[in-house]
Amino acid sequence: SAHSSSVARVVVLFAISIMLQQLCYLGASVTNASFFVSTATVITPLAAWLLMGERPKAGLVAAAGSTVMGCLLLSGGITGFGAGDLTALLSAGCYALWTVELGRHMHAYARPFTAAAAQFLAAAAIALPLGAVQGNLSLSAASEAGPELVVLGVFSTAAAFGIQTAALRFTSASHAAVIVSAESVFGALGAAIFLGERSSAAGALGAAIILGSILSVAMSNRTSTASLRASPGRADAALAAGAWPVRRRSSSSMQVGRRQSADLSGDGPRRSQRPRPRCMENDLYRDGG
């Protein structure tokens, strides 16, 4: 069915993206990998334009470009380019395609928990055999890395991607790509709090640029929503174009609604009324009693 094929595309893209992201760290520095993966912010609007015809506005393009520049400043610059860096770029491209496909799926079918569970199960089904063959997968190793696995698996992966899956029902993929870039800012903040790392002036400037880009996207989204509410004609055109999912009512409920409206307005057929009981006093007066 159409729903099954849509879920399959989302699941495959998610599994490939997350596997490529893990593999890129084998041949790339953390700085390079973080920056190249963040280029998904720019690739996502392009993918949405090519695949769904969502032409990005100038403000969104500027926000996406400034976000990548902020990530570059926050990471401290690129040091060389190798196979791991290319893998990170491929991961960014897959993440962009996944974001667009997931946004389309959520607008069409919703069911965020089903979509999230399917993605996680598919990623686990692919990663576990590879870990058993290539890695040092054992119970002792898993128990030693237990706290780290809980943080990475529950919070950094399940909670983060689960919330993103649900959020894509209410925003576009391009906007979500810019907003998700706040991950690098929170990462730098967490490193400063828990690891004692100190960011440079360029890194602080990059974080400010990223937050400013996110704020501009959020404000533009809010402004466009307000303008659509103020102009019913534009809102109807957006709904007709498929900008938001429309929950269609069943034919039976629509018939009931029309019948109730007709009864209230007086245009429809009158309901059958029960005959009023005869008044005994009137009968007595009529008989002369």
Buried (B, 14 or more C-beta within 10 A) or exposed (E): EEEEEBBEBBBBBBBBBBBBBBBBBEBBBEBBBBBBBBBBBBBBBBBBBEBBEBEBEEBBBBBBBBBBBBBBBBBBEEEEEBEBBBBBBBBBBBBBBBBBBBBBBBBEBBBBEEBBBBBBEBBEEBBEEEBEEEEEBEEEEEEEEEEEEEEEEEEEBBEEBBEBBBBBBEBBBBBBBBBBBBBBBEEBEEEEEEEEEEBEEBBBBBBBBBBBBBEBBBEBBEEBEEEBEEEEEEBEEBEEEEBEBEEEEEEEEEEEEEEEEEEEEEEEEEEEEEEEEEEEEEEEEEEEE
